[in-house]
Amino acid sequence: MPLNFSLGYGLVFCAGAFPLRLPWWAVFGTLVGTDIGLNVLYYNEPPLADYHLVNYLGFGVLYLLGRLFSRRASVLKHIAGSLLGAILFYLITNTGAWLENPAYSKSIAEWFRALTTGTNGWPETWTFFRNTLLSSGLFAGLISAALQASESKEPETEEETEPDPAPETAPEEAK
């Protein structure tokens, strides 16, 4: 898979839009669990690093943005919202990298470099951004469509028929 092509962006956004179907604690628990598992088992690194906090901040913004969208919003609106979230996530995480990484001097020009080309030895950061946008839109659209399609339809109410009127009683004869 390309770098930064992840189910996570769309999943977190949709957790905000569909909080009863995708509880935040399960989604964020999955993110933290996979980060720990990958770091320990695959990368042979400590379970969590400082940059994870910036990532979780970005995911938190994605979740909160998803909360602004109704679960009944169109799939296209969910895709658009997740794309906006991907932009915010990218700005947050790359700004965090710019602040933390000593390879960047703390100037506007270097911040722009952090957002476009990045540091030597890594792919250009705009490719991460492209993959973030593509995967966020794709997975938010798929998740939103699946959740909307699986929602039980409310039963249509039958037209109420008026009850038969009570039989009229004959007026009592006057005595």
Order of alpha helices (4+ residues) and beta strands (2+ residues): alpha-alpha-alpha-alpha-alpha-alpha
